[in-house]
Amino acid sequence: MLAFAMPVVFTRSEIEALAALANLELDPAETDLFGRQLSEILEYARQVQEIDTTGVPPTESVATRHGVDRPDEVRPSLPRPDALMNAPDGAPDAGLFRVPRVIG
């Protein structure tokens, strides 16, 4: 069940507020289109919430086990100098890639 009721039809100002939160610049035609699409999506979600799932066990996992679950094994890999050869700012002596600082 949804935590709160969502309107089936959105006002232009509600869509504009949502667009502002998403940093989207919409022209009037896009505002109308997105309003209709969002209403259709939420109506579909409402219909899905009404499906009786009594007696249906919860799904533990939607994916079956694949080869990605194999045990780890040490294997030879690309030699460090070869891996760093084309790096724009590699540090071969340290065996590292230098990257731009992203945290101030």
PyRosetta script that sets phi, psi and omega in degrees:
from pyrosetta import init, pose_from_sequence

init()
pose = pose_from_sequence("MLAFAMPVVFTRSEIEALAALANLELDPAETDLFGRQLSEILEYARQVQEIDTTGVPPTESVATRHGVDRPDEVRPSLPRPDALMNAPDGAPDAGLFRVPRVIG")
pose.set_psi(1, 140.1)
pose.set_omega(1, 178.9)
pose.set_phi(2, -69.1)
pose.set_psi(2, 146.1)
pose.set_omega(2, -177.1)
pose.set_phi(3, -67.1)
pose.set_psi(3, -28.2)
pose.set_omega(3, 178.9)
pose.set_phi(4, -151.4)
pose.set_psi(4, 157.1)
pose.set_omega(4, -177.3)
pose.set_phi(5, -75.5)
pose.set_psi(5, 133.2)
pose.set_omega(5, 176.8)
pose.set_phi(6, -103.8)
pose.set_psi(6, 142.7)
pose.set_omega(6, 178.5)
pose.set_phi(7, -66.4)
pose.set_psi(7, 147.7)
pose.set_omega(7, 177.5)
pose.set_phi(8, -80.0)
pose.set_psi(8, -32.7)
pose.set_omega(8, 178.5)
pose.set_phi(9, -121.2)
pose.set_psi(9, 132.4)
pose.set_omega(9, -179.0)
pose.set_phi(10, -101.1)
pose.set_psi(10, 146.5)
pose.set_omega(10, 174.2)
pose.set_phi(11, -80.9)
pose.set_psi(11, 161.5)
pose.set_omega(11, 177.9)
pose.set_phi(12, -58.8)
pose.set_psi(12, -40.4)
pose.set_omega(12, -178.0)
pose.set_phi(13, -67.1)
pose.set_psi(13, -34.4)
pose.set_omega(13, 176.9)
pose.set_phi(14, -66.0)
pose.set_psi(14, -42.3)
pose.set_omega(14, 178.9)
pose.set_phi(15, -66.4)
pose.set_psi(15, -40.6)
pose.set_omega(15, 178.1)
pose.set_phi(16, -63.1)
pose.set_psi(16, -37.6)
pose.set_omega(16, 178.3)
pose.set_phi(17, -66.5)
pose.set_psi(17, -41.9)
pose.set_omega(17, 177.0)
pose.set_phi(18, -63.4)
pose.set_psi(18, -42.0)
pose.set_omega(18, 178.7)
pose.set_phi(19, -61.8)
pose.set_psi(19, -40.5)
pose.set_omega(19, 179.0)
pose.set_phi(20, -63.7)
pose.set_psi(20, -40.9)
pose.set_omega(20, 178.0)
pose.set_phi(21, -63.2)
pose.set_psi(21, -32.3)
pose.set_omega(21, -179.6)
pose.set_phi(22, -91.9)
pose.set_psi(22, 6.1)
pose.set_omega(22, -178.2)
pose.set_phi(23, 56.2)
pose.set_psi(23, 42.5)
pose.set_omega(23, 177.8)
pose.set_phi(24, -108.7)
pose.set_psi(24, 138.2)
pose.set_omega(24, 173.4)
pose.set_phi(25, -104.1)
pose.set_psi(25, 112.7)
pose.set_omega(25, -177.2)
pose.set_phi(26, -112.0)
pose.set_psi(26, 138.0)
pose.set_omega(26, 171.8)
pose.set_phi(27, -82.7)
pose.set_psi(27, 169.4)
pose.set_omega(27, -176.5)
pose.set_phi(28, -56.2)
pose.set_psi(28, -38.1)
pose.set_omega(28, 179.4)
pose.set_phi(29, -65.9)
pose.set_psi(29, -41.7)
pose.set_omega(29, 178.7)
pose.set_phi(30, -66.5)
pose.set_psi(30, -37.6)
pose.set_omega(30, 178.1)
pose.set_phi(31, -59.9)
pose.set_psi(31, -46.0)
pose.set_omega(31, 178.8)
pose.set_phi(32, -64.4)
pose.set_psi(32, -44.7)
pose.set_omega(32, -179.5)
pose.set_phi(33, -61.3)
pose.set_psi(33, -49.6)
pose.set_omega(33, -178.5)
pose.set_phi(34, -64.5)
pose.set_psi(34, -35.6)
pose.set_omega(34, 176.9)
pose.set_phi(35, -61.3)
pose.set_psi(35, -45.6)
pose.set_omega(35, 178.2)
pose.set_phi(36, -64.6)
pose.set_psi(36, -44.8)
pose.set_omega(36, -178.5)
pose.set_phi(37, -63.3)
pose.set_psi(37, -43.2)
pose.set_omega(37, 179.4)
pose.set_phi(38, -63.8)
pose.set_psi(38, -40.6)
pose.set_omega(38, 177.3)
pose.set_phi(39, -61.4)
pose.set_psi(39, -42.0)
pose.set_omega(39, 179.6)
pose.set_phi(40, -65.5)
pose.set_psi(40, -40.5)
pose.set_omega(40, 179.3)
pose.set_phi(41, -63.8)
pose.set_psi(41, -45.4)
pose.set_omega(41, -178.7)
pose.set_phi(42, -69.4)
pose.set_psi(42, -33.1)
pose.set_omega(42, 175.7)
pose.set_phi(43, -65.2)
pose.set_psi(43, -41.4)
pose.set_omega(43, 177.5)
pose.set_phi(44, -63.7)
pose.set_psi(44, -42.5)
pose.set_omega(44, 178.1)
pose.set_phi(45, -61.3)
pose.set_psi(45, -38.4)
pose.set_omega(45, 177.8)
pose.set_phi(46, -62.5)
pose.set_psi(46, -42.5)
pose.set_omega(46, 179.5)
pose.set_phi(47, -64.2)
pose.set_psi(47, -41.2)
pose.set_omega(47, 179.5)
pose.set_phi(48, -63.5)
pose.set_psi(48, -38.5)
pose.set_omega(48, 179.7)
pose.set_phi(49, -63.0)
pose.set_psi(49, -24.8)
pose.set_omega(49, -177.8)
pose.set_phi(50, -83.9)
pose.set_psi(50, -7.7)
pose.set_omega(50, -179.0)
pose.set_phi(51, -67.0)
pose.set_psi(51, 131.2)
pose.set_omega(51, 179.1)
pose.set_phi(52, -78.2)
pose.set_psi(52, 114.0)
pose.set_omega(52, -179.6)
pose.set_phi(53, -109.9)
pose.set_psi(53, 19.3)
pose.set_omega(53, 177.7)
pose.set_phi(54, -58.1)
pose.set_psi(54, 130.0)
pose.set_omega(54, 178.2)
pose.set_phi(55, 84.9)
pose.set_psi(55, -3.0)
pose.set_omega(55, 177.5)
pose.set_phi(56, -94.0)
pose.set_psi(56, 116.8)
pose.set_omega(56, -178.1)
pose.set_phi(57, -68.1)
pose.set_psi(57, 145.9)
pose.set_omega(57, 177.7)
pose.set_phi(58, -62.8)
pose.set_psi(58, 146.6)
pose.set_omega(58, 178.5)
pose.set_phi(59, -81.9)
pose.set_psi(59, 125.3)
pose.set_omega(59, 179.1)
pose.set_phi(60, -73.9)
pose.set_psi(60, -41.6)
pose.set_omega(60, -179.4)
pose.set_phi(61, -152.4)
pose.set_psi(61, 135.9)
pose.set_omega(61, 179.7)
pose.set_phi(62, -85.6)
pose.set_psi(62, -11.9)
pose.set_omega(62, -179.9)
pose.set_phi(63, -106.7)
pose.set_psi(63, 140.8)
pose.set_omega(63, 174.1)
pose.set_phi(64, -85.3)
pose.set_psi(64, 165.4)
pose.set_omega(64, -179.4)
pose.set_phi(65, -70.0)
pose.set_psi(65, 133.2)
pose.set_omega(65, 179.3)
pose.set_phi(66, -123.5)
pose.set_psi(66, -178.4)
pose.set_omega(66, 179.8)
pose.set_phi(67, -61.5)
pose.set_psi(67, -13.4)
pose.set_omega(67, -179.9)
pose.set_phi(68, -70.6)
pose.set_psi(68, -13.5)
pose.set_omega(68, -179.7)
pose.set_phi(69, -91.7)
pose.set_psi(69, 15.1)
pose.set_omega(69, -178.8)
pose.set_phi(70, -67.9)
pose.set_psi(70, 156.4)
pose.set_omega(70, 177.1)
pose.set_phi(71, -68.4)
pose.set_psi(71, 150.6)
pose.set_omega(71, 177.3)
pose.set_phi(72, -68.4)
pose.set_psi(72, 141.8)
pose.set_omega(72, 173.7)
pose.set_phi(73, -142.8)
pose.set_psi(73, 139.5)
pose.set_omega(73, -179.4)
pose.set_phi(74, -76.7)
pose.set_psi(74, 127.3)
pose.set_omega(74, 177.2)
pose.set_phi(75, -135.6)
pose.set_psi(75, 158.1)
pose.set_omega(75, 177.6)
pose.set_phi(76, -64.8)
pose.set_psi(76, 145.1)
pose.set_omega(76, 178.5)
pose.set_phi(77, -127.5)
pose.set_psi(77, -175.0)
pose.set_omega(77, -179.6)
pose.set_phi(78, -61.0)
pose.set_psi(78, 131.2)
pose.set_omega(78, 178.0)
pose.set_phi(79, -60.0)
pose.set_psi(79, 143.1)
pose.set_omega(79, -176.7)
pose.set_phi(80, -53.0)
pose.set_psi(80, -46.9)
pose.set_omega(80, -179.8)
pose.set_phi(81, -59.7)
pose.set_psi(81, -37.8)
pose.set_omega(81, 178.6)
pose.set_phi(82, -67.2)
pose.set_psi(82, -38.9)
pose.set_omega(82, -179.8)
pose.set_phi(83, -65.7)
pose.set_psi(83, -35.3)
pose.set_omega(83, -177.0)
pose.set_phi(84, -89.9)
pose.set_psi(84, -7.5)
pose.set_omega(84, -173.2)
pose.set_phi(85, -56.4)
pose.set_psi(85, -42.7)
pose.set_omega(85, -176.7)
pose.set_phi(86, -101.4)
pose.set_psi(86, 8.3)
pose.set_omega(86, 178.9)
pose.set_phi(87, -67.8)
pose.set_psi(87, 135.9)
pose.set_omega(87, -177.8)
pose.set_phi(88, -63.1)
pose.set_psi(88, -32.1)
pose.set_omega(88, -179.9)
pose.set_phi(89, -144.8)
pose.set_psi(89, 60.3)
pose.set_omega(89, -178.7)
pose.set_phi(90, -75.9)
pose.set_psi(90, 160.0)
pose.set_omega(90, 174.6)
pose.set_phi(91, -121.7)
pose.set_psi(91, 78.5)
pose.set_omega(91, -174.5)
pose.set_phi(92, -57.0)
pose.set_psi(92, -35.3)
pose.set_omega(92, -179.0)
pose.set_phi(93, -64.1)
pose.set_psi(93, -35.4)
pose.set_omega(93, -179.9)
pose.set_phi(94, -91.5)
pose.set_psi(94, -14.5)
pose.set_omega(94, -177.9)
pose.set_phi(95, 74.6)
pose.set_psi(95, 32.4)
pose.set_omega(95, -175.1)
pose.set_phi(96, -126.9)
pose.set_psi(96, 159.4)
pose.set_omega(96, 167.8)
pose.set_phi(97, -96.1)
pose.set_psi(97, 134.8)
pose.set_omega(97, 173.3)
pose.set_phi(98, -94.3)
pose.set_psi(98, 134.8)
pose.set_omega(98, 179.3)
pose.set_phi(99, -127.9)
pose.set_psi(99, 157.3)
pose.set_omega(99, 177.8)
pose.set_phi(100, -62.0)
pose.set_psi(100, 146.0)
pose.set_omega(100, 178.4)
pose.set_phi(101, -68.8)
pose.set_psi(101, 130.9)
pose.set_omega(101, -178.8)
pose.set_phi(102, -114.7)
pose.set_psi(102, -12.4)
pose.set_omega(102, 177.4)
pose.set_phi(103, -115.1)
pose.set_psi(103, 125.8)
pose.set_omega(103, -175.3)
pose.set_phi(104, -80.3)
pose.dump_pdb("model.pdb")
